[in-house]
Amino acid sequence: MTFTDKQMFQAIEANEDVKDCFEKISDACKELKSKTGCPNDDVDRFLEFAIGKWYD
């Protein structure tokens, strides 16, 4: 099932646990960029790479 950005943000706002995780991920991306100086596209690519690998 595909969700629109609006639906995703509604879900994030409606559930405190989901919101907390979203904020942690956002903060981690900002920290990665700050500490490495890598461009936004590299952070995005890192997230794409990490998809599905969190449970391994």
C-alpha positions as CSV (number, residue, x, y, z in Angstrom):
1,M,0.0,0.0,0.0
2,T,1.4,3.4,-1.0
3,F,0.9,6.4,1.3
4,T,1.0,10.1,0.3
5,D,3.3,12.4,2.2
6,K,0.2,14.0,3.8
7,Q,-0.9,10.6,5.0
8,M,2.5,9.8,6.4
9,F,2.7,13.1,8.3
10,Q,-0.8,12.5,9.7
11,A,0.3,9.1,10.9
12,I,3.4,10.6,12.5
13,E,1.4,13.3,14.3
14,A,-1.3,10.8,15.4
15,N,1.1,8.4,17.1
16,E,3.6,9.5,19.7
17,D,5.9,6.4,19.3
18,V,6.0,6.9,15.5
19,K,6.6,10.6,15.9
20,D,9.5,9.9,18.4
21,C,11.1,7.5,15.9
22,F,10.7,9.9,13.0
23,E,12.4,12.6,15.1
24,K,15.3,10.3,16.1
25,I,15.9,9.4,12.4
26,S,15.7,13.0,11.4
27,D,18.2,14.0,14.2
28,A,20.5,11.2,13.2
29,C,20.6,12.4,9.6
30,K,21.3,15.9,10.7
31,E,24.1,14.6,13.0
32,L,25.6,12.5,10.1
33,K,25.6,15.5,7.8
34,S,27.1,17.8,10.5
35,K,29.8,15.4,11.5
36,T,30.8,14.2,8.0
37,G,30.0,17.2,5.9
38,C,28.4,15.0,3.3
39,P,25.7,16.4,1.0
40,N,22.0,15.8,1.5
41,D,22.0,13.4,-1.4
42,D,24.5,11.2,0.3
43,V,22.4,11.1,3.5
44,D,19.4,10.2,1.4
45,R,21.4,7.5,-0.3
46,F,22.5,6.1,3.0
47,L,18.9,5.9,4.2
48,E,18.0,4.1,0.9
49,F,20.8,1.7,1.6
50,A,19.7,1.1,5.2
51,I,16.1,0.3,4.2
52,G,15.4,-3.3,5.1
53,K,18.8,-3.8,6.8
54,W,17.7,-2.7,10.3
55,Y,16.6,-6.2,11.2
56,D,19.7,-8.1,10.0
